Amino acid sequence: MGTPSNDPLEHVMRVVAEGFKHTTQAIQDLRVQQAQLQQQQNAHARAAYDGMTGSGKSRYVTSLVEMEKAKGEKGAQGRVADMLDLTPGRISQLVNSEKNRKNGK
Protein backbone atom coordinates (compact mmCIF):
# COMPACT_ATOMS: atom_id res chain seq x y z
CA MET A 1 0.00 0.00 0.00
CA GLY A 2 0.95 3.58 -0.39
CA THR A 3 1.63 6.11 2.28
CA PRO A 4 -1.30 7.05 4.50
CA SER A 5 -3.12 10.15 3.36
CA ASN A 6 -4.50 12.89 5.58
CA ASP A 7 -7.39 13.49 3.19
CA PRO A 8 -10.58 13.57 5.31
CA LEU A 9 -12.68 12.14 2.47
CA GLU A 10 -10.43 9.10 2.16
CA HIS A 11 -10.59 8.60 5.92
CA VAL A 12 -14.40 8.73 5.87
CA MET A 13 -14.50 6.27 2.97
CA ARG A 14 -12.22 3.85 4.86
CA VAL A 15 -14.37 4.11 7.99
CA VAL A 16 -17.57 3.53 6.00
CA ALA A 17 -16.07 0.53 4.18
CA GLU A 18 -14.90 -0.95 7.49
CA GLY A 19 -18.36 -0.39 8.96
CA PHE A 20 -19.95 -2.25 6.05
CA LYS A 21 -17.54 -5.16 6.57
CA HIS A 22 -18.51 -5.39 10.24
CA THR A 23 -22.22 -5.13 9.43
CA THR A 24 -21.96 -7.83 6.77
CA GLN A 25 -20.15 -10.15 9.17
CA ALA A 26 -22.75 -9.55 11.88
CA ILE A 27 -25.57 -10.36 9.45
CA GLN A 28 -23.82 -13.56 8.38
CA ASP A 29 -23.33 -14.57 12.02
CA LEU A 30 -27.03 -13.97 12.73
CA ARG A 31 -28.02 -16.11 9.75
CA VAL A 32 -25.87 -18.97 11.04
CA GLN A 33 -27.42 -18.66 14.51
CA GLN A 34 -30.91 -18.54 13.02
CA ALA A 35 -30.26 -21.69 10.97
CA GLN A 36 -28.97 -23.50 14.06
CA LEU A 37 -32.05 -22.49 16.06
CA GLN A 38 -34.32 -23.62 13.23
CA GLN A 39 -32.61 -27.02 13.15
CA GLN A 40 -33.01 -27.33 16.91
CA GLN A 41 -36.71 -26.42 16.74
CA ASN A 42 -37.27 -28.95 13.97
CA ALA A 43 -35.54 -31.64 16.03
CA HIS A 44 -37.76 -30.84 19.03
CA ALA A 45 -40.89 -30.90 16.86
CA ARG A 46 -39.87 -34.25 15.36
CA ALA A 47 -39.13 -35.72 18.81
CA ALA A 48 -42.56 -34.62 20.05
CA TYR A 49 -44.20 -36.11 16.95
CA ASP A 50 -42.34 -39.42 17.35
CA GLY A 51 -43.50 -39.72 20.95
CA MET A 52 -47.20 -39.50 20.09
CA THR A 53 -49.82 -42.08 19.19
CA GLY A 54 -51.93 -41.90 16.02
CA SER A 55 -54.65 -39.50 17.12
CA GLY A 56 -52.14 -37.33 18.98
CA LYS A 57 -50.00 -37.10 15.85
CA SER A 58 -52.89 -35.97 13.71
CA ARG A 59 -53.96 -33.28 16.20
CA TYR A 60 -50.34 -32.15 16.66
CA VAL A 61 -49.74 -31.88 12.92
CA THR A 62 -53.04 -30.05 12.46
CA SER A 63 -52.08 -27.50 15.10
CA LEU A 64 -48.65 -27.03 13.48
CA VAL A 65 -50.31 -26.47 10.10
CA GLU A 66 -52.66 -23.90 11.66
CA MET A 67 -49.69 -22.05 13.18
CA GLU A 68 -47.92 -22.05 9.82
CA LYS A 69 -51.08 -20.80 8.09
CA ALA A 70 -50.94 -17.77 10.39
CA LYS A 71 -47.55 -16.96 8.83
CA GLY A 72 -48.84 -17.50 5.31
CA GLU A 73 -51.66 -19.54 3.82
CA LYS A 74 -49.67 -20.90 0.88
CA GLY A 75 -47.29 -23.73 1.62
CA ALA A 76 -48.23 -24.26 5.27
CA GLN A 77 -48.46 -28.04 4.94
CA GLY A 78 -45.20 -28.11 2.98
CA ARG A 79 -43.41 -26.14 5.68
CA VAL A 80 -44.70 -28.55 8.34
CA ALA A 81 -43.59 -31.48 6.17
CA ASP A 82 -40.09 -30.00 5.99
CA MET A 83 -40.08 -29.31 9.72
CA LEU A 84 -41.02 -32.88 10.63
CA ASP A 85 -39.11 -34.49 7.76
CA LEU A 86 -42.30 -36.11 6.43
CA THR A 87 -43.84 -36.13 2.97
CA PRO A 88 -46.50 -33.54 2.16
CA GLY A 89 -48.86 -36.44 1.45
CA ARG A 90 -48.42 -37.75 4.98
CA ILE A 91 -49.19 -34.30 6.37
CA SER A 92 -52.40 -34.20 4.31
CA GLN A 93 -53.34 -37.65 5.60
CA LEU A 94 -52.86 -36.56 9.20
CA VAL A 95 -54.73 -33.27 8.77
CA ASN A 96 -57.69 -35.02 7.12
CA SER A 97 -57.55 -38.03 9.43
CA GLU A 98 -60.78 -39.55 10.76
CA LYS A 99 -59.02 -39.85 14.13
CA ASN A 100 -58.43 -36.12 14.10
CA ARG A 101 -62.14 -35.39 13.65
CA LYS A 102 -63.33 -38.10 16.00
CA ASN A 103 -60.97 -37.49 18.93
CA GLY A 104 -61.32 -33.88 19.81
CA LYS A 105 -61.29 -31.69 16.71
C-alpha positions as CSV (number, residue, x, y, z in Angstrom):
1,M,0.0,0.0,0.0
2,G,1.0,3.6,-0.4
3,T,1.6,6.1,2.3
4,P,-1.3,7.0,4.5
5,S,-3.1,10.1,3.4
6,N,-4.5,12.9,5.6
7,D,-7.4,13.5,3.2
8,P,-10.6,13.6,5.3
9,L,-12.7,12.1,2.5
10,E,-10.4,9.1,2.2
11,H,-10.6,8.6,5.9
12,V,-14.4,8.7,5.9
13,M,-14.5,6.3,3.0
14,R,-12.2,3.8,4.9
15,V,-14.4,4.1,8.0
16,V,-17.6,3.5,6.0
17,A,-16.1,0.5,4.2
18,E,-14.9,-0.9,7.5
19,G,-18.4,-0.4,9.0
20,F,-19.9,-2.2,6.0
21,K,-17.5,-5.2,6.6
22,H,-18.5,-5.4,10.2
23,T,-22.2,-5.1,9.4
24,T,-22.0,-7.8,6.8
25,Q,-20.1,-10.1,9.2
26,A,-22.7,-9.6,11.9
27,I,-25.6,-10.4,9.4
28,Q,-23.8,-13.6,8.4
29,D,-23.3,-14.6,12.0
30,L,-27.0,-14.0,12.7
31,R,-28.0,-16.1,9.7
32,V,-25.9,-19.0,11.0
33,Q,-27.4,-18.7,14.5
34,Q,-30.9,-18.5,13.0
35,A,-30.3,-21.7,11.0
36,Q,-29.0,-23.5,14.1
37,L,-32.0,-22.5,16.1
38,Q,-34.3,-23.6,13.2
39,Q,-32.6,-27.0,13.2
40,Q,-33.0,-27.3,16.9
41,Q,-36.7,-26.4,16.7
42,N,-37.3,-29.0,14.0
43,A,-35.5,-31.6,16.0
44,H,-37.8,-30.8,19.0
45,A,-40.9,-30.9,16.9
46,R,-39.9,-34.2,15.4
47,A,-39.1,-35.7,18.8
48,A,-42.6,-34.6,20.1
49,Y,-44.2,-36.1,16.9
50,D,-42.3,-39.4,17.3
51,G,-43.5,-39.7,21.0
52,M,-47.2,-39.5,20.1
53,T,-49.8,-42.1,19.2
54,G,-51.9,-41.9,16.0
55,S,-54.7,-39.5,17.1
56,G,-52.1,-37.3,19.0
57,K,-50.0,-37.1,15.9
58,S,-52.9,-36.0,13.7
59,R,-54.0,-33.3,16.2
60,Y,-50.3,-32.1,16.7
61,V,-49.7,-31.9,12.9
62,T,-53.0,-30.1,12.5
63,S,-52.1,-27.5,15.1
64,L,-48.7,-27.0,13.5
65,V,-50.3,-26.5,10.1
66,E,-52.7,-23.9,11.7
67,M,-49.7,-22.1,13.2
68,E,-47.9,-22.1,9.8
69,K,-51.1,-20.8,8.1
70,A,-50.9,-17.8,10.4
71,K,-47.6,-17.0,8.8
72,G,-48.8,-17.5,5.3
73,E,-51.7,-19.5,3.8
74,K,-49.7,-20.9,0.9
75,G,-47.3,-23.7,1.6
76,A,-48.2,-24.3,5.3
77,Q,-48.5,-28.0,4.9
78,G,-45.2,-28.1,3.0
79,R,-43.4,-26.1,5.7
80,V,-44.7,-28.5,8.3
81,A,-43.6,-31.5,6.2
82,D,-40.1,-30.0,6.0
83,M,-40.1,-29.3,9.7
84,L,-41.0,-32.9,10.6
85,D,-39.1,-34.5,7.8
86,L,-42.3,-36.1,6.4
87,T,-43.8,-36.1,3.0
88,P,-46.5,-33.5,2.2
89,G,-48.9,-36.4,1.4
90,R,-48.4,-37.8,5.0
91,I,-49.2,-34.3,6.4
92,S,-52.4,-34.2,4.3
93,Q,-53.3,-37.6,5.6
94,L,-52.9,-36.6,9.2
95,V,-54.7,-33.3,8.8
96,N,-57.7,-35.0,7.1
97,S,-57.6,-38.0,9.4
98,E,-60.8,-39.6,10.8
99,K,-59.0,-39.9,14.1
100,N,-58.4,-36.1,14.1
101,R,-62.1,-35.4,13.6
102,K,-63.3,-38.1,16.0
103,N,-61.0,-37.5,18.9
104,G,-61.3,-33.9,19.8
105,K,-61.3,-31.7,16.7
